[in-house]
Amino acid sequence: MLVVRAIEDQPDKGIKKGQKFRLYIVDAHHHMGREKGHTNTPPGAYEFYAQLWFEMQRMVKDLKESDALLFEPVDVIPPTLPSKCFSSRKSWARLNHGWLVDKTIVFPFTDDYSGGEGKAASFKVSNDKIAGWTSRAPHSTRLIGFARVDPKDSLRSTNAAVRELSRAVTKLGLRGLKLHPVAQLFVEDIEDEMTLRVVRKAGELKVPIIFDTRNVRTAQRIHAMVETMRDEPKYAKAMKGLKVILAHCGMSPGNPHFHELLRDPVIYGETSTLHDQDVPVLFQTAADMLANAGFHWSEKLLFGTDFSFLSVQAVDVILHLLSRDFLGSLSDIQRILGGNALSLVGTPFRTKRMTHETPQMLTCTQKKKPARLALETILIKKITEGALTLASLDYMLPPKKTWPDLQPISAGGDNGIYFDSYFMTLRTRDDTREFIIWIKAHPNDMISCVILNDYEKAAMLSTELAQQKKHAILSTDLTSNAQLFSTPSEFVSAIEPLLG
């Protein structure tokens, strides 16, 4: 997390000079794999983020001299639980750095493994590699995997791309989709049935799609495709789960036609490639044009780097958000730098390896922090020793329309990410059992632990804290199987045998 310090009093925002705040950063656009001269793996990502931090420190010196900053970047600190995981094994500990960025959404290059042959889908091997990197400790605490497919595969084998997307999501646990109309040569076919089939499946699976967009015309074609789906009843189910991210903001940061697209409730923009004067233009135009759109303008933009095609220019975005020229709040900054991306991913990791065991709910009625820390110690030990595989770690979030004001570190440092409430998806050593552990802190010093091993019921879960109340079936199951404990030791002792 990036720690920033207020350079002066900001009475209109209730901020005092010298107060420090924590910003949780998510890179929503990051490639891994190998493509010609580009190679990247998880250690390369962490090293890149360390370089970003060094570049930021270098640039801050000049910005402070010109009095351009409202908040000064002063430190980088890791979230506690992921850092514990990295520190738990010697070979992992050397990778426990680069914490300027806390989570990274990764997907394949158009890489050396991507070409399908015969009836095989393109990107099958690439998607397997992404899943391998993102669903095992320690990287599973920092990486979220997205798939890639090529809609043009349908020209060789009908529904090949749809089948590969379904496999990647339900079998591998990848949690989004990257489509690249330029690289896969379907810019002219974005509104074609072959693309619609893929987008429809993504909507039905409720996974976000990030489209590479090089100009506003491509972005408009994508929007036209969305409008087609909205108007036809056969796409009604898909529209309920459809979320479209326009990478690079169409390389049109000040174009009013691009910002008009962001008024669509399912369309978002991502900032990679933007630098220098592009950056203030993007945010000022968004604030102006998305006023009175039924949502707050900062809900529609995501931070991304496009590493390894691009390098440290992403610092321009972060430093602008911390500058006097940015007219938004710390909550706006947190949304853009991380909250929006996490909200769009939305659900915890799961695959169809899950069986249909009865969910278990265990609650400790007091001393929630000692209970959580004791349970985390057991979980980290089992993960480190290989008894359990950690497929993902997902913190809970506030509803995106009600992102809270950030609190200074001296008052707890709340930034909207609930570090005491999270989902862990785990697998047993023999890979025969996959289950979700849902830790949730409650008022009055209570903590609950839900153990869930049911794919369909897991689909009801949301990382947004308030959403679980909507699912009466899941709530009934949990309540009917609840167990209460009065001490942390009893609580943890009851959970440990359920871990397998």
C-alpha positions as CSV (number, residue, x, y, z in Angstrom):
1,M,0.0,0.0,0.0
2,L,1.1,3.5,-0.7
3,V,1.3,5.7,2.4
4,V,0.7,9.4,1.7
5,R,1.1,12.4,4.0
6,A,-1.0,15.6,3.8
7,I,1.2,18.5,3.0
8,E,-1.1,21.1,4.5
9,D,-4.4,21.5,6.3
10,Q,-7.5,20.8,4.2
11,P,-10.3,22.0,6.4
12,D,-13.0,21.4,3.8
13,K,-12.1,17.7,3.8
14,G,-11.4,17.5,7.6
15,I,-7.7,16.7,6.9
16,K,-4.8,18.1,8.9
17,K,-1.3,18.7,7.8
18,G,1.0,15.7,8.5
19,Q,-1.8,13.1,8.7
20,K,-0.9,9.9,6.8
21,F,-3.3,7.7,4.8
22,R,-3.0,4.3,3.2
23,L,-4.0,3.7,-0.4
24,Y,-4.6,0.1,-1.7
25,I,-3.5,-0.1,-5.3
26,V,-4.7,-2.5,-8.0
27,D,-3.0,-2.8,-11.4
28,A,-6.0,-3.6,-13.7
29,H,-3.9,-4.2,-16.9
30,H,-0.8,-6.5,-16.7
31,H,0.6,-9.1,-19.1
32,M,2.4,-12.3,-18.2
33,G,3.9,-15.0,-20.3
34,R,6.2,-14.6,-23.3
35,E,5.8,-12.7,-26.6
36,K,8.8,-12.1,-28.8
37,G,10.9,-9.6,-26.8
38,H,8.5,-9.4,-23.9
39,T,8.8,-11.9,-21.0
40,N,7.1,-11.5,-17.6
41,T,6.4,-13.7,-14.6
42,P,5.2,-12.8,-11.0
43,P,8.7,-11.9,-9.8
44,G,9.0,-9.5,-12.8
45,A,5.8,-7.8,-11.7
46,Y,7.0,-7.2,-8.2
47,E,10.3,-5.9,-9.4
48,F,8.5,-3.5,-11.8
49,Y,6.4,-2.1,-8.9
50,A,9.6,-1.6,-6.9
51,Q,10.9,0.4,-9.9
52,L,7.7,2.4,-10.0
53,W,8.2,3.4,-6.4
54,F,11.8,4.5,-7.0
55,E,10.6,6.6,-10.0
56,M,7.9,8.1,-7.9
57,Q,10.3,9.2,-5.2
58,R,12.6,10.7,-7.9
59,M,9.7,12.7,-9.4
60,V,8.3,13.8,-6.0
61,K,11.4,15.9,-5.3
62,D,10.7,18.2,-8.2
63,L,6.9,18.3,-7.5
64,K,7.5,19.3,-3.9
65,E,9.8,22.2,-5.0
66,S,7.1,23.5,-7.3
67,D,4.4,23.0,-4.6
68,A,2.4,20.8,-6.9
69,L,1.4,18.1,-4.4
70,L,-1.4,18.0,-1.9
71,F,-0.3,14.6,-0.6
72,E,3.3,13.4,-0.5
73,P,4.1,9.7,-1.0
74,V,6.2,8.7,2.0
75,D,6.3,5.0,2.3
76,V,5.1,1.6,0.9
77,I,3.8,-1.1,3.3
78,P,2.3,-4.5,2.5
79,P,-1.1,-5.7,3.7
80,T,-0.4,-7.9,6.7
81,L,-1.8,-11.3,5.7
82,P,-0.2,-11.5,2.2
83,S,3.1,-10.4,3.7
84,K,2.8,-13.1,6.3
85,C,2.3,-15.6,3.6
86,F,5.4,-14.5,1.6
87,S,7.5,-14.4,4.8
88,S,6.5,-17.9,5.8
89,R,8.9,-19.7,3.5
90,K,12.5,-18.8,2.7
91,S,12.0,-19.1,-1.1
92,W,8.9,-16.9,-1.0
93,A,10.4,-14.3,1.4
94,R,12.8,-12.9,-1.3
95,L,9.7,-11.9,-3.3
96,N,8.1,-10.0,-0.4
97,H,8.7,-6.6,-2.0
98,G,7.2,-4.3,-4.6
99,W,4.2,-3.5,-2.4
100,L,3.4,-0.2,-4.1
101,V,0.8,-2.3,-5.9
102,D,-1.2,-4.7,-3.7
103,K,-3.2,-6.7,-6.4
104,T,-2.5,-7.3,-10.0
105,I,-5.0,-8.4,-12.7
106,V,-2.9,-10.5,-15.1
107,F,-3.6,-12.1,-18.5
108,P,-1.6,-13.5,-21.3
109,F,0.3,-11.7,-24.0
110,T,-0.6,-12.6,-27.6
111,D,2.2,-14.9,-26.7
112,D,4.4,-17.8,-27.9
113,Y,1.9,-20.3,-26.5
114,S,-1.4,-18.7,-27.8
115,G,-1.9,-20.2,-31.2
116,G,-4.6,-22.9,-31.5
117,E,-4.3,-25.7,-33.9
118,G,-7.1,-27.6,-35.6
119,K,-10.1,-27.5,-33.3
120,A,-8.0,-26.5,-30.2
121,A,-8.8,-23.0,-28.9
122,S,-6.2,-20.3,-29.0
123,F,-4.7,-19.3,-25.7
124,K,-5.5,-22.6,-24.0
125,V,-1.9,-23.2,-22.9
126,S,-1.6,-19.5,-22.1
127,N,-4.6,-19.6,-19.8
128,D,-3.3,-22.7,-18.1
129,K,-0.1,-20.8,-17.3
130,I,-1.9,-17.8,-15.9
131,A,-4.0,-20.1,-13.7
132,G,-0.8,-21.8,-12.5
133,W,0.7,-18.5,-11.5
134,T,-2.3,-16.9,-9.9
135,S,-3.9,-19.8,-8.0
136,R,-1.0,-21.0,-5.8
137,A,0.7,-19.4,-2.8
138,P,2.3,-17.0,-2.4
139,H,1.3,-15.3,-5.7
140,S,-2.4,-16.1,-5.2
141,T,-2.4,-13.4,-2.4
142,R,-1.4,-10.7,-5.0
143,L,-2.6,-11.8,-8.4
144,I,-6.0,-12.2,-10.1
145,G,-6.0,-14.2,-13.3
146,F,-8.0,-13.2,-16.4
147,A,-8.3,-15.4,-19.5
148,R,-7.8,-14.6,-23.2
149,V,-9.7,-16.1,-26.1
150,D,-9.9,-15.3,-29.8
151,P,-13.5,-15.0,-31.1
152,K,-12.2,-15.8,-34.6
153,D,-11.6,-19.4,-33.4
154,S,-15.3,-20.0,-34.3
155,L,-14.2,-19.8,-38.0
156,R,-12.3,-23.1,-37.4
157,S,-14.6,-24.7,-34.8
158,T,-18.0,-23.3,-33.8
159,N,-18.0,-22.1,-30.2
160,A,-14.4,-22.9,-29.6
161,A,-13.7,-19.5,-28.0
162,V,-16.9,-19.8,-25.8
163,R,-15.9,-23.3,-24.6
164,E,-12.4,-22.1,-23.8
165,L,-13.8,-19.1,-21.8
166,S,-16.1,-21.4,-19.9
167,R,-13.2,-23.8,-19.2
168,A,-11.0,-21.0,-18.0
169,V,-13.6,-19.6,-15.6
170,T,-15.2,-22.8,-14.3
171,K,-12.3,-25.2,-14.4
172,L,-9.3,-22.9,-13.9
173,G,-10.9,-20.3,-11.7
174,L,-9.8,-17.3,-13.9
175,R,-12.0,-14.4,-13.1
176,G,-12.2,-12.2,-16.1
177,L,-11.5,-11.9,-19.8
178,K,-9.2,-9.9,-22.0
179,L,-10.2,-9.4,-25.7
180,H,-7.8,-7.7,-28.1
181,P,-9.6,-6.8,-31.4
182,V,-6.3,-5.4,-33.0
183,A,-4.0,-8.3,-32.1
184,Q,-6.7,-10.9,-33.1
185,L,-7.8,-9.0,-36.1
186,F,-11.5,-8.6,-35.3
187,V,-11.9,-4.8,-35.1
188,E,-14.3,-4.9,-38.0
189,D,-16.2,-7.8,-36.4
190,I,-16.8,-6.5,-32.9
191,E,-20.5,-6.4,-33.5
192,D,-20.4,-9.8,-35.3
193,E,-22.2,-12.9,-33.9
194,M,-18.8,-14.6,-33.2
195,T,-17.9,-11.8,-30.8
196,L,-21.3,-11.5,-29.3
197,R,-21.2,-15.2,-28.4
198,V,-18.1,-14.7,-26.4
199,V,-19.3,-11.5,-24.7
200,R,-22.6,-13.2,-23.9
201,K,-20.9,-16.1,-22.2
202,A,-18.8,-13.7,-20.1
203,G,-21.9,-11.9,-19.0
204,E,-23.6,-15.2,-18.1
205,L,-20.5,-16.2,-16.1
206,K,-20.5,-12.7,-14.5
207,V,-16.9,-12.0,-15.2
208,P,-15.6,-8.6,-16.4
209,I,-14.2,-8.1,-19.9
210,I,-11.3,-5.8,-20.7
211,F,-11.2,-4.8,-24.3
212,D,-8.1,-3.3,-25.8
213,T,-9.1,0.0,-27.5
214,R,-6.7,2.1,-29.5
215,N,-9.2,4.8,-30.6
216,V,-12.6,6.1,-29.8
217,R,-14.1,4.4,-32.9
218,T,-13.2,1.0,-31.6
219,A,-14.8,2.0,-28.2
220,Q,-17.9,3.1,-30.0
221,R,-18.2,-0.3,-31.8
222,I,-17.9,-2.0,-28.4
223,H,-20.7,0.2,-27.1
224,A,-22.9,-0.6,-30.1
225,M,-22.4,-4.3,-29.4
226,V,-23.5,-3.7,-25.8
227,E,-26.6,-1.8,-27.0
228,T,-27.5,-4.7,-29.4
229,M,-27.4,-7.0,-26.4
230,R,-29.4,-4.7,-24.3
231,D,-32.2,-4.5,-26.9
232,E,-32.5,-8.3,-27.6
233,P,-34.3,-10.5,-25.0
234,K,-32.0,-13.4,-25.6
235,Y,-29.2,-11.5,-24.0
236,A,-31.1,-10.6,-20.8
237,K,-29.3,-13.0,-18.6
238,A,-25.9,-11.9,-19.9
239,M,-26.7,-8.2,-19.4
240,K,-27.2,-8.8,-15.7
241,G,-23.6,-9.8,-15.4
242,L,-22.0,-7.8,-18.1
243,K,-19.1,-5.5,-17.2
244,V,-16.9,-4.0,-19.9
245,I,-13.6,-2.1,-19.4
246,L,-12.2,0.0,-22.2
247,A,-8.4,-0.4,-21.9
248,H,-6.3,2.8,-22.4
249,C,-9.5,4.9,-22.3
250,G,-9.6,4.5,-26.0
251,M,-6.4,6.6,-26.1
252,S,-8.9,9.5,-26.2
253,P,-8.7,11.0,-22.7
254,G,-10.4,14.3,-23.6
255,N,-12.7,13.1,-26.4
256,P,-16.3,13.8,-25.4
257,H,-17.5,10.9,-27.4
258,F,-15.4,8.5,-25.3
259,H,-16.8,10.0,-22.0
260,E,-20.3,9.7,-23.4
261,L,-19.7,5.9,-23.5
262,L,-18.7,5.9,-19.8
263,R,-22.3,7.0,-19.0
264,D,-23.4,3.5,-19.9
265,P,-23.9,1.6,-16.6
266,V,-21.8,-1.4,-17.7
267,I,-18.8,0.4,-19.3
268,Y,-15.6,1.6,-17.6
269,G,-12.3,3.1,-18.6
270,E,-8.8,2.0,-17.7
271,T,-5.8,4.4,-17.6
272,S,-2.8,2.6,-19.0
273,T,-0.8,4.4,-21.8
274,L,-2.0,7.8,-20.5
275,H,0.8,10.1,-19.4
276,D,1.9,13.7,-19.1
277,Q,-1.0,16.0,-20.0
278,D,-3.3,13.2,-21.0
279,V,-3.8,12.4,-17.3
280,P,-5.3,15.7,-16.0
281,V,-7.4,15.9,-19.2
282,L,-8.9,12.5,-18.5
283,F,-10.0,13.2,-15.0
284,Q,-11.2,16.7,-15.5
285,T,-13.3,15.7,-18.5
286,A,-14.7,12.7,-16.7
287,A,-15.7,14.9,-13.7
288,D,-17.3,17.4,-16.0
289,M,-19.1,15.0,-18.4
290,L,-20.2,12.4,-15.9
291,A,-21.9,14.8,-13.6
292,N,-25.6,13.9,-13.0
293,A,-25.1,10.5,-14.7
294,G,-26.7,8.6,-11.8
295,F,-23.3,7.6,-10.3
296,H,-20.2,9.4,-9.0
297,W,-17.7,9.9,-11.9
298,S,-14.8,8.3,-10.1
299,E,-16.6,4.9,-10.1
300,K,-16.0,4.6,-13.8
301,L,-12.1,4.7,-14.0
302,L,-9.5,2.1,-13.2
303,F,-5.7,2.4,-12.8
304,G,-3.6,0.1,-15.0
305,T,0.0,-0.1,-16.2
306,D,0.1,-2.3,-19.3
307,F,3.4,-3.8,-18.2
308,S,5.6,-5.0,-19.8
309,F,4.6,-3.1,-23.0
310,L,4.8,0.1,-21.0
311,S,7.0,1.0,-18.1
312,V,7.1,3.7,-15.4
313,Q,4.8,6.3,-17.1
314,A,2.0,4.9,-14.9
315,V,3.5,7.0,-12.1
316,D,2.1,10.1,-13.9
317,V,-1.5,8.9,-13.0
318,I,-0.7,8.3,-9.3
319,L,1.1,11.6,-8.8
320,H,-1.6,13.5,-10.6
321,L,-4.2,12.0,-8.2
322,L,-2.1,13.3,-5.3
323,S,-1.6,16.8,-6.8
324,R,-3.4,20.1,-6.3
325,D,-4.8,19.8,-9.8
326,F,-6.9,16.8,-8.9
327,L,-10.1,18.1,-7.5
328,G,-11.5,14.8,-6.1
329,S,-11.3,13.4,-2.6
330,L,-9.2,10.6,-1.1
331,S,-12.2,8.3,-1.6
332,D,-12.1,9.2,-5.3
333,I,-8.4,8.4,-5.4
334,Q,-9.0,5.0,-3.7
335,R,-11.8,4.1,-6.0
336,I,-9.7,4.8,-9.1
337,L,-6.5,3.2,-7.8
338,G,-8.1,0.0,-6.6
339,G,-11.6,-0.1,-5.4
340,N,-13.3,-0.1,-8.8
341,A,-11.2,-3.0,-10.1
342,L,-11.9,-5.1,-7.0
343,S,-15.6,-4.3,-7.2
344,L,-15.8,-5.4,-10.9
345,V,-14.1,-8.8,-10.1
346,G,-16.8,-9.0,-7.4
347,T,-16.9,-12.7,-6.4
348,P,-14.3,-14.9,-4.7
349,F,-12.3,-17.5,-6.6
350,R,-14.1,-20.8,-7.2
351,T,-14.1,-23.7,-9.6
352,K,-16.3,-26.7,-10.3
353,R,-14.0,-28.9,-8.3
354,M,-16.2,-27.9,-5.4
355,T,-18.6,-30.6,-4.3
356,H,-21.9,-30.0,-2.4
357,E,-21.1,-30.3,1.3
358,T,-23.4,-28.6,3.8
359,P,-21.9,-25.1,4.6
360,Q,-20.6,-24.6,8.2
361,M,-20.8,-21.4,10.1
362,L,-18.8,-21.0,13.3
363,T,-19.0,-17.8,15.4
364,C,-16.8,-16.6,18.3
365,T,-18.7,-14.1,20.5
366,Q,-15.7,-12.2,21.9
367,K,-12.1,-11.3,21.2
368,K,-12.5,-11.3,17.4
369,K,-8.9,-10.1,16.7
370,P,-7.1,-12.7,18.8
371,A,-9.5,-15.3,17.2
372,R,-8.7,-14.2,13.7
373,L,-4.9,-14.0,14.3
374,A,-4.9,-17.5,15.8
375,L,-6.8,-18.9,12.8
376,E,-4.5,-17.1,10.4
377,T,-1.5,-18.7,12.1
378,I,-2.9,-22.2,11.5
379,L,-3.9,-21.4,7.9
380,I,-0.5,-20.0,7.0
381,K,1.2,-23.0,8.6
382,K,-0.9,-25.4,6.6
383,I,-0.3,-23.4,3.4
384,T,3.5,-23.2,4.0
385,E,3.8,-26.9,4.7
386,G,1.7,-27.8,1.6
387,A,-1.2,-29.4,3.4
388,L,-3.4,-26.7,1.8
389,T,-3.0,-24.8,-1.4
390,L,-4.1,-21.2,-1.3
391,A,-6.0,-20.4,-4.6
392,S,-7.0,-16.9,-3.7
393,L,-7.3,-14.2,-1.0
394,D,-10.0,-11.6,-1.5
395,Y,-10.8,-8.8,1.0
396,M,-14.3,-7.6,1.5
397,L,-15.3,-4.2,0.2
398,P,-17.9,-1.5,0.8
399,P,-20.7,-1.1,-1.8
400,K,-19.0,0.9,-4.6
401,K,-21.6,3.6,-4.5
402,T,-20.9,4.2,-0.8
403,W,-17.1,4.1,-0.6
404,P,-16.2,5.7,2.8
405,D,-14.0,8.6,3.6
406,L,-10.5,7.5,4.3
407,Q,-9.3,7.7,7.8
408,P,-5.8,8.7,8.9
409,I,-3.5,6.0,10.1
410,S,-3.5,7.6,13.5
411,A,-7.3,6.8,13.6
412,G,-7.0,3.3,12.3
413,G,-6.2,3.9,8.6
414,D,-9.5,2.6,7.1
415,N,-9.4,3.0,3.3
416,G,-12.5,0.9,2.5
417,I,-10.7,-2.4,2.2
418,Y,-11.8,-4.6,5.1
419,F,-8.6,-6.4,6.1
420,D,-10.3,-8.2,9.0
421,S,-13.0,-9.7,6.6
422,Y,-12.0,-11.8,3.6
423,F,-12.4,-14.9,1.5
424,M,-9.7,-17.6,1.2
425,T,-10.2,-20.3,-1.4
426,L,-8.2,-23.4,-0.4
427,R,-7.5,-26.9,-1.8
428,T,-6.3,-30.0,0.0
429,R,-2.9,-31.5,-0.7
430,D,-4.4,-34.3,-2.9
431,D,-6.4,-31.7,-4.9
432,T,-9.6,-33.5,-4.3
433,R,-11.4,-30.9,-2.2
434,E,-11.8,-27.1,-2.8
435,F,-13.5,-24.9,-0.4
436,I,-13.9,-21.2,0.6
437,I,-13.2,-19.9,4.1
438,W,-15.1,-16.7,4.7
439,I,-13.8,-14.7,7.7
440,K,-16.0,-11.8,8.7
441,A,-15.6,-9.4,11.6
442,H,-18.9,-8.3,13.2
443,P,-19.8,-5.5,15.7
444,N,-19.6,-6.2,19.4
445,D,-16.2,-8.0,19.1
446,M,-17.7,-11.0,17.2
447,I,-16.1,-12.9,14.4
448,S,-17.6,-15.7,12.1
449,C,-16.0,-18.3,9.9
450,V,-18.0,-19.9,7.1
451,I,-16.7,-23.0,5.3
452,L,-18.4,-23.4,2.0
453,N,-17.9,-26.2,-0.5
454,D,-20.6,-25.7,-3.1
455,Y,-20.0,-24.1,-6.5
456,E,-23.5,-22.7,-7.0
457,K,-23.8,-21.3,-3.5
458,A,-20.3,-19.8,-3.8
459,A,-21.6,-17.9,-6.8
460,M,-24.0,-16.1,-4.4
461,L,-21.1,-14.7,-2.5
462,S,-19.9,-11.2,-3.1
463,T,-16.9,-9.3,-1.9
464,E,-19.2,-6.3,-1.3
465,L,-20.1,-6.5,2.4
466,A,-23.8,-5.8,2.0
467,Q,-24.6,-8.1,-0.9
468,Q,-24.8,-11.4,1.1
469,K,-28.1,-10.3,2.6
470,K,-29.8,-10.7,-0.8
471,H,-29.4,-14.5,-0.9
472,A,-32.0,-16.0,1.4
473,I,-31.2,-19.6,0.5
474,L,-27.5,-19.2,1.5
475,S,-28.4,-17.2,4.7
476,T,-30.8,-19.9,5.8
477,D,-28.3,-22.7,5.2
478,L,-25.7,-20.8,7.2
479,T,-28.0,-19.9,10.1
480,S,-29.3,-23.5,10.4
481,N,-25.8,-24.9,10.7
482,A,-24.3,-22.2,13.0
483,Q,-22.2,-23.0,16.0
484,L,-21.3,-20.5,18.8
485,F,-18.1,-20.4,20.8
486,S,-17.2,-18.1,23.7
487,T,-13.4,-18.2,23.4
488,P,-10.9,-17.9,20.6
489,S,-9.3,-21.3,21.5
490,E,-12.6,-23.1,21.3
491,F,-13.4,-21.4,18.0
492,V,-10.1,-22.2,16.3
493,S,-10.1,-25.8,17.7
494,A,-13.5,-26.4,16.1
495,I,-12.4,-25.0,12.7
496,E,-9.1,-26.9,12.4
497,P,-10.6,-30.4,11.8
498,L,-12.8,-29.0,9.1
499,L,-9.9,-27.8,7.0
500,G,-9.0,-31.4,5.9
